[in-house]
């Protein structure tokens, strides 16, 4: 199996798996909150073994990338564009999850990125969407600060353990990096508080207009990005392929990495 290398482009850390016999466009993978490129540890080598250059950055303030303050949605979009140029990506397959979807799909549309494929998982991109649970709390002044400042590593482990089945101690250690300093914690709040979903109004219908082969891959048991959103993506993007992963939740890539990898490979192979 292909090795995963830890690299850096400027101050952005990233993981990359390189094929021996490259075939097809590179795959760019974007994590969400509170994860990092570590969430793609199962998929990166599988993609490389299938001939794809596979690249997953740590967004600023997550994993081993330092925070960029203010850590707004818009700033993350522009950081992703700089990263693309720094690592020499042109036409790509885009794979995303959670906040990685909100950031990367806005980036792809803002910068007219040529996509040869799109994999959307447990995220949203709808101007009439609503924040639920933890997201709503983090967006609320005072409540968000109290929540984020009181969280310990053990508390994060308990929270992740309630939401998914694939979080071992190493995964918790990796994702705890998002809370490492005051700057990290304030950056988390800045991201959520910049997440006014009405900003997505200009993008309504734009994903469908791309005409890009799309896989909608969704953990069914998700209170944060409910499965109704998966069906909406399926309706709004012509010829999308919808895969609902039973027994998995919001963190579908952690809950059932083997199933997710099979579905992605089948999609890339046109199966």
N, C-alpha and C positions, 0 to 999 in steps of 0.2 A: 504494500500500500504506500502511496506517495507520502512523503514527509511534509509536515507543516512547518514553515519557516516564520519566525518572528522578525519583522522588519520595521523600518521607520521611513516616512516621507515627510521631511521637515519635522514637525513635532507630533505628527499623527502616526501612532503605532498601527500596524496591521499584520494580519496573518495571510500567508500565501502558500498555496500548494501548486507546484508546477508540473505539467505533464512531460513525459519523455517523448511522446509523439503527439504534438499539438494538433487538435482537430476541432474546428468550430470556434465561435467567438468566446472571449473570456466571460466569466461569470463574476459579477460584483454583488456582494452580499451585505446587507445593512441590518444591523441589530436594532433592538428597541430598548426600552427602559425595564429594569436597571442593568441590562446585560452588556455584553461587549462582543468582540469578534470571537471570543471563546465559545459562544453559543453555536457556532458553525463548525466546531471541531470534528463532528461526525461526518459532515457533508463535504468539507473541503477536500480531503484525500479521495473521496469517491468521485468527485468531479474531475480531479486531476488524472485519476486512473482511467477515466472515460475520455481523456484527451483535452480537457478544458483547463485553461489557466483560471484559478479560483482565488479571488482576492476579497478580504473582509477587513475593513478598517474598524478601529475603535473610534467612535465619534468623540469629539472633545468632551472631557470630563468623565469618560467611561474607560474601563480597562486601563491601559497604560498611556492614554493620551491626556495631556493636561487640559483643564478647563479653558475655554475661550469665553470670557465675560464681556458683555452680557450674553448669556447662552440662549439666545432666542432661536425660535424655529427658523427664521430667515438667515441667521448667522450660520446655523448648521447646514442649510442649503448651500450657501456660498463656500463653506469649508469643504463640502463634498465635491464641488466643482474644482476647487484648487487641487484636491487630492487626485481627482481623475486626471488632470493634466500632469501632475507630478509623477504618477506611475504609468503614464503613457497609454491610457485607455481611450478607445474610440467607440466602436460599435460593441455593445455588451448585452448579455442577458442579465436582467436585474432581478434579484431575489430579496424580498424584504419581510419584515415582521414588526408589528407594533409601531412605535414611533419611527422606526426605520422606514416604514411605508409612507407615513406622512411627509417625512423629509425627502426620501428618495424619489417618490413620484412627483412631488412638486419640483424637485431638481431636474428630473428628466424633461418635464414640460417647459420649465422656465428656460432651459438651455438647449432645447431641441436636440436632446441626446438620441442618437440612432440606436434603437433597441431591436434586438432580434428575438427577444423573448422576455416575458414578465411573469414572475411568480409572486403572488400576493397572499400573505398569510396573517390572519388575526390582527387586522388593522382597520383603518377607516380612511375614507377620502371623500366625505359627503358634507356639504355645507349646512345641512339640516341635522347633522349628528349632534349627539349630546355626550358630555363627559359623565361617567358613572363612578361611584365608589371612590377608590383611591385617587383617581384623576381629579375628581371634583374637589376632594379634600385638599390636594396639593395646590389647586388653583385658588383656594380660599385663604385670604390674608389671615394670619394668626394661626389658623388651624394647620395650614401647611407647614409653617415653621415649627410648631409644636410636634407635629408628626415626624418630620425629618430629623429634628435635633434629638429626639428621644430614642431613635432607632439604634439598636446595637447590632453587632454582627450576629449574635444569637437570635435576636429578634428578626433580622432579615432571613436567617435560616428557617425559622418557624413560619414566616410568611410565605416564602417560596415553597416550603414543604406542604403548605395547605393548598397551593395553587398548581403544583406539578409534581411528577414522580421521578424526574431525572436529575434532581439537584443533589449531588454529593458534596462532601466538604470542599473539594477543589473548586467546584462550580461556585459555591457560596463565597469562597475566598476571592475568586475572580470578580464576582459581581459586587462584592463589598467595596471594591476600589472606587465605585461611583460615589461613595459616601466618605472618602478618605480625609477630606479637609473641609473647612468652612467654605472655601471657594467651590468645591465640588457640590456641596449640599445646596448652596444658594443658586448654583447653576441649574440644578434639577428643578428648582422652583421657577426659575426664569423661563425654562423651556415650557413647562406646563402653562404658565401664566401668559405666554405669548401664543398659546394654542387656541386662539379664537377660531372656531371652525367655520365661521362665516367668511373667513379669508379664502375659503375654497370655492366660493361662488364663481369666480372667473374660470375655474377648471371643470365646471360641470360638463359632463359628456366628453371631455377631452381624451380620457383614457381609451374610450371606445373608438374615437376617431383615429387613434394611432394605427389601427389595423395590425397590431402586434399579437402573435400567438401568446395566449395568457393561460396560466394555471392558477386557479384559486384553491389554495390548500389550507384547510381550516380545522382546528381542534373544536369539536362540537360543544364541549362544556366550558363556555367562556362567558363570564359575567361582564367583562370589560369591553370586549369586541364581540357581541352576540352573533350567533350563526346567521341571523337574518341579514347581516351585512355581507356574508359570503354569497348568499343568494342574490343580493342586490348587485354585487359586482358581476355575478354570472349573467344577470339580466341586462346590465348596462354595457357590457363588453361583448361584442358579437363573437360567437364561436369560442368563447372561453370554456375551459375544461374545469369543472367543479369537482373537488375531492373533499369529502367530509371525513375526518379521521375520528372514528368512534373511540371512546375511552380516553381521548386526549382533551386537554383544556387550552387555555390561552397560550401556554408555553409548549406548543405542539412539537417543536423541534427537540425539546428536552424529553417530552413524554414518549414519543415514538420516533426516534431518529432513523431507524431502519426503514420504516414505512415511508417516511418523508423522503429519504434518499431514493427509494425505489420509484416513487411518484415523480420526482424531479428528473431522474434519468429517463424514465419512460417519456416524459414530456419533451425533453431535449432531443430524444431520438425520434420524436414524431409518432410515438405509439399511442 
